[in-house]
Amino acid sequence: MRQSRQAQAQTDEISVREAQLRLAELGPEVVAAPAAVKVACAGKPVEHSSTFDAGMLCVSFRKSVLVKSRQALTVRVSAS
């Protein structure tokens, strides 16, 4: 997992090198309540809902997401 933060944005990326990974939800820490959350897997948008409580963002996927070998799941969070 890789994470980068800038003034008003944060990006979390989970890359799968071998095999595959199925996710139903993800809970990255964020510094502030997000204004927008965008999720993509292998560059394609993923339907999701999100909640924020005490610095923890909970991203729940409408259908579990399968991240295959050599793919990445990216969560982009913006504060404004």
C-alpha positions in Angstrom: 0.0 0.0 0.0 1.2 3.5 -0.9 -0.1 6.7 0.5 0.6 10.3 -0.5 -0.8 13.5 1.0 -0.8 17.1 -0.2 -2.5 20.2 1.2 -6.1 19.4 0.2 -5.8 15.8 -1.2 -4.8 12.3 -0.3 -4.2 9.3 -2.5 -4.1 5.7 -1.2 -3.2 2.9 -3.6 -3.2 -0.8 -3.1 -1.2 -2.6 -5.8 -1.3 -6.4 -6.3 1.8 -7.9 -7.8 0.8 -11.6 -7.8 -2.5 -13.5 -7.2 -5.6 -11.3 -6.5 -7.2 -9.5 -3.6 -11.0 -9.1 -3.0 -12.1 -6.1 -0.9 -15.6 -5.2 0.5 -14.4 -2.1 2.4 -11.3 -0.1 3.1 -10.5 2.2 6.1 -7.7 4.7 5.4 -6.9 7.4 8.0 -7.5 10.9 6.7 -6.6 14.3 8.3 -10.0 15.9 7.8 -13.5 15.2 6.7 -13.5 14.6 2.9 -15.5 16.7 0.5 -15.1 14.0 -2.2 -14.0 10.4 -2.5 -13.2 8.8 -5.8 -12.3 5.1 -6.2 -10.9 3.3 -9.2 -9.7 -0.2 -9.9 -7.4 -0.7 -12.9 -8.4 2.8 -14.0 -12.1 2.2 -13.9 -14.5 3.9 -11.5 -15.8 1.8 -8.6 -19.2 2.3 -7.1 -18.9 3.0 -3.3 -20.3 4.8 -0.3 -18.2 6.4 2.4 -18.5 7.6 6.0 -16.1 9.6 8.1 -15.8 9.4 11.9 -12.9 10.5 14.2 -10.2 10.6 11.5 -11.2 7.3 9.9 -12.7 7.1 6.5 -14.8 4.0 5.8 -15.2 3.2 2.0 -17.7 0.5 1.4 -18.0 -1.1 -2.1 -21.5 -1.8 -3.5 -20.1 -5.0 -4.9 -16.8 -6.5 -3.6 -13.9 -5.4 -5.7 -11.5 -7.9 -7.2 -8.0 -6.4 -7.7 -6.1 -8.8 -10.0 -2.4 -9.4 -10.5 -0.6 -6.2 -11.8 -3.7 -4.0 -11.0 -4.2 -1.3 -8.4 -7.1 0.1 -6.4 -6.8 3.8 -5.9 -8.8 5.9 -3.4 -8.5 9.7 -3.9 -9.8 11.9 -1.1 -10.1 15.7 -1.5 -11.0 18.1 1.3 -12.3 20.8 -1.0 
